[in-house]
Structure formats: C-alpha cells, structure tokens
Amino acid sequence: MDKKKLYIGPRLRRLRREQGLTQSRLAEELGVSASYINLIERNQRPLSAALLIKLADTYKIDLQDFAGDGGEAMLDRLTEAFRDPIFQELEITRADLQEMASGNPAMAEAMAALYKAYRDTAQSLTDQENSASLETATKPLEEAWSFVQANNNYFASLDEAAERLAREIGLRSGNIQASLADRFQAAHDLSLKTLPADVMMGAFRRLDRHRNQVVISETLDMASRHFQLALQLVYLEMGTRLTTVLGDLYKGSPEGERLVRIALANYTAGALLMPYGEFRASAVELKFDVEALARRFDASFEQVCHRLTTLQRPGFEGVPFFFLRVDAAGNVSKRYDGGGFPFARHGGSCPLWNVHSAFKMPRQVQTQIIELPGGEQFFSIARTVSGGGAGYDAPRAERAVALGCPIKHAKELVYAQGVDLEAARATPIGITCRLCDRQDCIARAHPPLRKRLLSDDYRRTAAPFAFAFD
C-alpha cells in the first residue's frame, strides 16, 4: 500500500453517517478513542493503514475506492456537478476533475457535497413555489414515501421474522393458500371463507371475529388472494413488531404514521410470500426475470417488482432497483427511488420514458436505456399491469410499472442479454418538465421554472418552448 499519509476525513465522516453511527460508536467498534476519530474526520490526523484495514473488514468497503484518489464514484459526482448549466462557460475537462479528486480529495468531497446541497435546495424551492397547497394535501403520503426511502426500503427485523414464519408454516409455491388457511386455523381458530363482491361490499378481506372467519373477496385473482391472506396474518402475528419498528424509526404526523404502518405491513406480507434468501437466490438464478419469478412464487408482476426493490440485506444485496407506477394520464401512484434515480416529488415523469409507451403494447415487457440531463444512465423495463375487472363490465384500472437500475448493473439482468450497453443509444429524458433543462425537447409540456423564456417563434419550430440559461 502507498506509504503516503491518508487525510480522508470527509470520506470517513460520510461512511459513518451512512452506517448511522456516532463518533463514539464508530470509535468503540474500531477500538480507538472518539477524540481520534474526531481528529481524523477534521483532517488533523491521517488515517493509519491498520485502521484502514479494520474499517474495510468491519464495514465491507473497497479499499481502493475508499483510500484511493476518490475512485470512479467521486469522479462521477464531480462530473455531474460540473456538467450543470451554471458552469457551461467554463472549460473544465475530465483530466481537471481527476486532478482535483486525487490532488485534493477533501476539496473534491466539499465540492460534491456543495453541489448536492445546491440541487436539493433548488428542488425544494421549486416545490415550494409550484405546489404549496399540493404539498399540504399530500404531506402524509410524502412522509410515508420518505420514511421508506430513508430506510432503503429494507427493514431487517420484519424481513427476518417473515422468513422464519414462512419456514415455520412450510410456505411454498403451489400450497400457499392451503398453508395460510392451516395457520389461521391452528394458531388463531379462524377458518377461511370466500364471498361474492356484493356481500363483501367493496372490501378485499375482512376479519370476522363473530364467526371466527377470515373472509376474502372472490373477485381477487390468486396472487392477490395470497397477498391479502398474508397481510391479514401479518396483522395478527406481527402487530407488536410493526409497532416497535414504528416507534424506533418513525417520527412524523399521526396521519403519516398510519400510512407507514400500512406500508410496513405490506412490506412484511411480501417478505412472507417471497422469503429473502430463497427469493434472492431465485432472482440471481433467473437473472431477475420478473415474469419467471412471478410464476415461481405464485405472485403478480407488480408484487415481484416491489420485492426486488427490497433486496438490501447487508452483504447479501440484490440489484439496486427503482420502481414507478403510473396510469395512462401520467399520474404517479407508487414510487421507490432506489439505485439513485431522482424522482420529482410532485408532477408526472418524462413522456419519453417507456413506462408511458408501455400502454401501446399491453402485457409486453419493453426495455430502454435512459439518460438524465446530468449524464447518469439507467436500464429500465416497463410493462402494463391491471387491477379490478373481475367480471364483465367490472371497472378495470390499467397502469404501467417501470423497474430500473443504474446502467452498470444491467449486465446482471436477462433483459440486457445481447445488448451492447456501451454502444447502445440512450434515450435522453428529464426528471419532470418543470425541472428539466433540455433545450430542444419536442415532448416538453411546460417550460422549466426559473428560466427566462425567449419569444423565438421561427428558429425553434420543433420545440414548444425556447428559454435562456441566464
């Protein structure tokens, strides 16, 4: 290892915060004093080789990325920052950025952090200016989404408890409903009954304590029946655990807390039907083929997409996926921004993304490489899903879901087989029109906020709006 002194305090601070540790706790786990950690983080002491090795062993980090010149991750963060239009008149090359990352890693870290703060503030101001009333109305939902995102959509205690329960009741494909019915009967003295929609009065399931029954609607398809039964079992057997997780992790409004409890229960039901170890092994074996996984676990396409976003067990992770569900009008009803995809807090998504064109070819998986204005590329699949419509003339909701990951993980997916990921052309998209600075987009619905419109009606005939970067 290079004998030069390692002054990489900001990286150690970021690692500590990502692990959710205080300086005292980090010092305790590494066997050093808290004051020493403090001095290292302030770049007043170098990081010793022995401590670096212990860090790598304890937190499973890559030594080259952590102690090198910043690695590709730092270079990508700097590239993203200096690609912003505010720097368009500066002739900054990639070599300049490499020199900054290696020659002054602390300043590189500071620049990347400053740019992130700038973008977060800009988006926050945009949201305040454009949707103050909407934010008030949707605050509980935003709190719930933010809570799930803050925990990387992974709740270890719930996942592990669901996995143990699945083993205990012998849950496996082909016998799911029977196994759950046996559990209701043996552990709770509850029988299972299916009733017509008019008797259920619009409900999917009901716990009838008077008759000692779990009742489900006959309108549900088999995957939905499995999920509703698993969800009811979660409420019966893991209600205390849900309350504990809420008490330990959630600090928000009472309305948001109720939504988070529902989200955690749904998460646990999915973990029960698709136990972590078995599901992840199958996902890797099948190269994350969503339809094949759905058949193997008697689940729906959308349920499998949800579960794939939760594979975040330390040391046993899956591909970092993001997830989006929209209707034909572009309204977003579900989202999870894993894999670093920056969804807009309000409004729809880019119309050039194939999640919108999926409605033209129902039930067919479409693939697409997409590129954001900052240059980040992602591999995305999209397909329509439906709900309702259990009988003739019954209301049916047609939606489309998108599942994607950073382009560097695409080679792990069956959908990218035979695709030259380096040579393939990416579709340029934006986060949402009001936050997108692409000048010549012909699909733009709104001009970007904080941009001066140009009254130019003869040179830019293809694009609906012209604007300046001043």
N, C-alpha and C positions, 0 to 999 in steps of 0.2 A: 504493500500500500504506500502511496506517496507520503513522504515524511513531512510535507508542508503542514502548517498548523491550520486546523479547520475552524474558522469562525463562521458558523452557520446557525446562529441563534434564531433568526426568523423561521427557519425550517423546523427546528426543534419545537418552537412555540406552536407552529401550525399543526405538527404531529400531535403534540399534547392536547390541543383543543379538539382535534378530530377524534381522539380517543376519549374525550370527555373527562380529562384528568386535571387536577390542580397541580401546582408545582410541588407541593408537599407529597401528594400521592405518587407522582412520577418519580420523585427522589427516593421514596420508600421502595418502589418496585425495582429501581435500578441500584439500590444500596449506596446512595450518595446523599449529601445534605441538600436541603431545599435551597440554601443560600448559593450553593454551587450551581444548581440548575438555573437560578435567577441570573447569576453572572454569565452563564453560557448564553441564555436567551437574549441578554443585552449586549452580546458580543464582547464582553470584558474578559472572557476566558475561552480558550479554544476547546473544542470537543476532542477528548483523548481517543486514541484508537481502541482502547479497551472498552470505553463506554459506548463507542460507536458500534462495536461488535455486539455488546449486550443489548443495545437498542434494537439492532437487527434481529437478534434471536427472540427478544421479548415481544416485539410488535410486528414481526414478519415483514420488514421493509427491505427494499432493494438497496444495497449499499451504494451501488454506482449512481442510482438516481438521487439518493439522499445526500451523499457526501461528495458527489462529483460537481461538475460545473453547472448544475441545475437540471441536467438531463433534458430529454425531449419535452417533458411536461412543462418545465419552466420556459423553454424556448417557445412552446406553443402559446403559453399565456402571454408572453411578451409580444409575439407575432399578432395575437388577437388584439392586444392593446394598441399597437402602433398601426394597425390596419384601419382604425377608426377614422372617419372623415375629418375629425379635428386635426389630424396630423397629415392630411393629404398633401400639403405643400412641402413637407419635409422629406428629403430623400434618404430614408433610413433603410439600409439593406439587412438581409438576414445575417450577414457577417458582423454587422454592427451589433445586432441583438445577441449573437453568440459571444462576442467580446464582452458585452455588458454582463451576461449571465455568468461567464467564467471569471472575469476580472473583478467584478464587484457584486457577488451574489446577494448581499444584504440590500443594495440599492435595486437590484433586479426584483427581489421579493417585494420591496416597498413600492416599486412602480406597478407591479402586477396587482398588489393589494389596493393601491390608489385608483387604478383603472376600474377594478371591480366595484369599489365604493362609488365611483362616479356613475357607472352604469346602473347600479342599484338605486342611487338617488334619482337619476334621470327617470327611471321607470316608475319610481314611487311618486315623483312629481306629476308624471303623465297620468298615472292612475287617479291622483287627487284632483287634477284639473278636469279630467274627462268623465269620471264616474263616481263622484262623491256619493250621490244618492244610491247608486247601484251597490257600492261598497257597504253601505249601511245595511241594505236589504240582504246581502249575501254574506255578511260577516261570519255568521256561524259556520257556513259551508267552507269559507276560506280558512277559518280556524282549523276545521277538521282536516282539510287537504294539507295545510301547512304542518299540522301535527304529524301526519303520516309521512310527509316528506322529510321532516326534521329527524325522524327515526329510520330513514332509509327504507321505509316500507317493510321493516323486519322487526318482529317482536319475539325475542328468543324464548321467553318463558311460555308464551302462548303456543309457539310453534312446537316446542319440545313436549308440552303437555298434550297437544293434539296428536303428535306422533305416538306417544305412549298409549293414548286411548285407542288409536287405530289398531295398534298391535294387540291390545287387550281384548277388543271385541272381534278380532280377526277380519277386519275390513279389507276386502279385495274386490277387484273387478268381477262383475257377474253376480255378486251376492250382497251388494251394498244395501239395498232396501231391506232385505231379509235380516242382515246383521244389525242394522239400526233398529228395526222393529223388535228383535230379540232383546236388544239393550234396553229399550223403553220398557219392555215387559218385565225383565228380570230386575232392573235397578230401580224402576220408578212405578211399577204396577200400572203401566199405561199401554193400552192397545192402540193399534194403528187403523185408521179408517179413512177411506177416500169418499168425498161427497161431490155432488154436482155444483156447478158455479152458482146457480140461483140460491142454493142452500148456504153456500159459503159467503154470499153477499159481497163478492169482490175480494175477499181475503185469500191469500195463498195457503196459509196454515192457521191453525188455531189449537191452543191447549185447552181442552175441555176437562176441567177438574171435576165437574159434577158427574160426568160419565167415565172418568178416568181414560180419556182418549186423546191421542194426537191426531188431529184431523187435517187432511191436506186436500187441495182442490184437484179435481180430475182434469182440469184444463192444463195443468203443468206437464211439460214433457219430462222424460225420465231424468235427464240431467238436472232439471230444476227441482224435481221431487227429491232427488238425492240431496241437493243443496239445502232445501227448506227443512228436511228432516235433520240433517247435520247441524243446521243453525239452531233448531229447537233443542237438540241435545247439548249444544254448547251453552245455551242459556240455562239449562237445567243443571249441568255438571260443572261449568266453569264460570258461573256468575261472579263468585267471590274473586276468582283470579282476574277477571275483567276489571272489577272494581279496584283491585290492588294496582294493576298496571295504570289505570286512570289516575289513581291517587299519587302514584310515584312520578308519572311523566307529564300529565296534562295540567296546564294552568291557563284556564280561559273561561269563557262565559258559560252559564248553565246550558244555554241552547247548544253551544258548540260541544259541550261535554256529552250531551245526549247523542249528537251525531257521531262523535268519536267512539262512543260505546257501541253504536251500531256498526261502525267501520271495523272495530276490533273483533266483534262477534262474527262478522262476515269473513274477516281475515282468518279467524280460527276455524270456521267451518270449512273454508277452502283448504286449510292445512290438514284438517281431519280427513277429507276426501282424497287429498293428494299429499301424503306424508313426505316430509322434506327429503330424507335420504333416498327413498325409493323413487320419488318424482325427479329429483335432480339427476340420479343415475340414468333414469329413462330419458330425460331431456338430452343429456350428453350422448347417449347411445343413438337416439333418433335425430341427432343434430338439430334439436329444437324445432322439430316439425310439429306445429301446433295441432294440425288435424290428426296426425298419428297419435300424439299424446292424448288428445280428447277421446279417441277410441279406446286407448289402453286403460284410461282411468274412468271411463263412462261419464265423461264431463262434456261441457259445451266448449266451443271455440273460445268464447269470451272468458269463461272460467279459467281455462288454461292460460290465456294471455295474462289475466290477473295474477295467477300463481307464479308465472315466470318472472314477474317484477319483484317477487318477494324473496328470491334466492340470494340472500345476503348474509348467510351464516359465515362468520369469520373463519377463514381457512378452507371453506367448502362452498364458495360462492358460485353462482351461475353467471351467465352473461348479463351485464348491467342494462336492462331494458327500460325504455319509457313506454307509456301507454296513453292512448287517447281514444275517446268515443264521441262521435258527433252524429247529428241527424242530417237529413238532406238539406236543411236550411243552414247548416254550419254551426248550430248551437252545440257547445261542448257540455256533455253531461257527466263525463268522468275524465280524469287525467292523473297521471303519475309521472313526474319529470325525473325519472332515473336516467342514468347514462349522461347526465349533463345537458339535457335538452331544455332550453329556456322557454317554456310555455308562457304566453301572455296571461296575466291574472284575469283580464276581462276581454270580452270580444271573442271572435272566432279565430281560426287559423288560416294559413295561406291557401288560397284556392288552387295553387299549382301543386300542392301536396296530393299524392294519390289516394289519401283517405277520402277525398271528395269525389274523385273519379271512380271509386270502387262501386258506387251505386249504378254505374253503367253496365257492370258485369257482376250481378249478384252471386254471392257464394263462391266467387273465384278469387284466389289469393293473388294479389298484384305486388310486385317488388319495385323498389325505386331507391336510387341513391340521391339524397338531398343535401344541399349545401346552404348554410346560413350566410348572411352578409359578412360575418366575421371570418368566413373560410372554413368553419367547422363542418365536417361531413358526417352523415349518418346513413345507415342502411335501414330501410323501412319496408315492412309488409303491411298490406291493408286488405280487409275483407268485410263484406256486409254481414250483419247478424240481425236476427229478428226476435221480437217478443210479442206475446199475445197471439191472437189468431188461432185459437184452439178449435174453432168450428166455423161453419160457413157464415160469412158476413160478420165475423167477430173482428173487433178492432185489432190491427196489427201495427206494431212500431218497427220500421226499418231503420237501422242505424249502421254506421261503419266504424270499425275499430282499426287503429294503427298500432303496431308494435315495432319498435325500432331500437337500435343500439349504435354506439359510435362505430365508425367505419372499420376501425382496427379489429373489432370483434366479429365482423361479418363473415370471415372465413370459417367460423365455427357453426354457421347456420346452413341448413340444407338448401335454403332459398338462394344462397350465393354460389352454389356449386356451378362451375363452368363460367363464372363471371370474372373478368379481369378487373379487379377492384381498383387497380391503379390507372388503367386506361379508360375505364368506363366513364361516360359523361354524367356529371351530376346535375340534377335539376335545381336551379337557384330558387330558393324560397325565402320568405321572411317570417318573423315571429307572428306578426299581425300587421295589417296595412298601416295602422297609425304609428307603429314603432319601426317600420321598415324604411331604410334609406335608399332602396334600389331605384335608380333614377328612371330607367326605361322599362319598367314592368308594365306590360299591357293588361295584366289582370288586376291592377290596383283598384280597390273600391273607395279608398279615402287617401287624401294626402297625408304625409307624416306630420305629426304635431311638431311645433317649434321650427318648422321650415317655411321660408318665405316662398310663396307661390309666384311663378312667373306667368305673365299674361302673354304666353307664346302659343299662338294657335295655328301656326303654319309650319314650323320645323318639326315639332314632336307630334305628328299625326297618329302614331301608333300608341303612344302612352296617353292615358286620360288626364294626367296632371304633370306639370313641369314645376320644378322647385329648385331653389339655390341652396348651397351648403354654407351659407354665411350665418 
